[in-house]
Amino acid sequence: MTQQSRRKMFTTAAVAATGLAAAAAPMAARAAAAGKLKAVFQVSDADAGKWNLTLNNVRNVKNELLDDGAELEIVAFGPGIGLLKAGSPLAERITEARKDGITIVACENSMKAQKLVYADMLSNIGFVPAGVVELIKKQRDGWAYIRP
C-alpha cells in the first residue's frame, strides 16, 4: 500500500468517525432526557367526545406515572379551541387537569381566525402563537406526540 493510499484511507476513516460522533450527540442528549416522560396531545376537533378522550388519556398517563415528573401538554387549535372558551361544558374537567399540572394551551392564530380574544377563553389556560408550531417544537425536543 502506498503512502498516498494510506493517507486517503486515514482521511476517509477520520471523516467517517467525525460523522458518527456528530450523529451520536443528539442520540446521547435524547437518552439523557429519556428519564422524564414528556408528551404533547393535539386537539383540533370541536368534538366534546375527543376532548373527553384526550382529558381521560392525560389523566391516565398522569395517574400511571404519579411522581415520575412527567410533563404533559394539550395543544388546541382550529375548531378544537371552541371547548376552551369561557362557559365551556368541559370547564370543570379542564380546571381539574390544570390542577393536576397539565399544561393546556390555545392557538392564537386560531383565535384570531375565529375572532376570539383572551377574555373569551377560560382563565386558567395558556396560549401559544401557533398550535402546529408548538407541536413541531415539542417533537423536535423529544416529546411524544399523541392525537386521540
N, C-alpha and C positions, 0 to 999 in steps of 0.2 A: 504494500500500500504506500502510495507516495505521500509526501508531506502535504501537498495540496489537497489530496483526498481526505487525509486525517483532519485537516483544518475545516474542510467543508462538513465532514461528519460531526465534528465537535460543535460547529456553529449551528447545524441543524438540531442537534441534541439540546443545546443551550436555549434555542428559540422554543422548542417543544416544552422544555422544563418551565420556562417562563410562562408560557400559555397555561400549563397545568396549574401552576401556582396562582395565577390570576383567576382561573375558574374555581379553584378550591376556596378562595377567600369568601365569596358570597355564601357558599355552602357551609363554611365554618360559622359564619355570622348567623345563618338560619338555625344551625344546630345549637348554638349557644342560646338563642332565643326560644328554642323548642320547649323549654321547661314551662313556659307560660302560654296557655291557650288564648288565642285571640281570634274571634270570629265576627264577621260582619254579615248582617242579614238584610236582604233587599225586599222592600215592599213597594211595588209600583202599580198595584191594582186598587181600585176603590171598592174593595170587597171585604166586608167585615169578617167573613169566613177566613180569608187569607191572613188578615191582621190577627185574628184569634189564633190561627195555626202558628204564626210567627211568634206571638207572645207565649204560647204554650211551649214551643221549641226552645225559646230563650230561657224560660223558667226551668225547663227540664235540664238544659245544659248547666245552668247555674246551680240547681239542686244536686246534680250528679258530681259537680266539681267542688262544691261548697267553698272551702277556703283556699283553693289552689291559685287564687289570684287571677282567674280568667277575666279577660276584657271582652265584653260583648257590646255590639252596637247595632242598632236598627237604623237603616237609611231609607227614608221615604221620599219618593219623587213621583212626578207625573200625577195621575189620579190617586195614587197612594197617600198623598198628603191630606186628602179630604178628611180622613179619620183622625187627623192631628189638629183639626180645628176646634176652637172653644165650643163646648157643648157636645162634643163627640160622644156617641154611645159607648165608646171604649175608653173614655177619660179615666175612669176608675182603674181599669187594668193597666193603662199606660202609667198612671201615677204609682201603682204598685210596682211595676217594672223599674221605674226610676228609683224608687226607694230601695230596690234590690241592687242598685248600682249599674243598671243597664243604661247605656247612652242611647238616646233616641233623637235623631236629627231630621229636619225637613230641608228639602232642597229650595234654596232661594230663587233659582231660575224657574222652578215650577210654581212657586208662589207668585212671582211676577206675571207669569203666563196666565194664572188664574185670578189675577188682580187681588191677591191676598197680602195683607200686611201683618207684622208681628202681633198686633193687637187681636187679629182674627184667630190666632193659634193658641193652643194650650200653653199655659205659662211655664210649665216645667220641662219643656223640650229645648233642644239646641237647634242650631241652623248651620248649614254649610252652603257655600256659594253654588255648588253644582253636585247633585247627588251621584251622578255617574262618575265624576272625577273623584269623589270621596271613595267610591268602591275601587276604582283603579289604584288610588294611593294605598289603600288598606291592603290590597292584594300584593302590590309591589313590596310592601313592608312585611309580608309573610302572614297576613291574616287569612284565615279560611273564609271562603265566600259561600253563603247559603242563600238560595232563593226558594222558599217553600212554594 
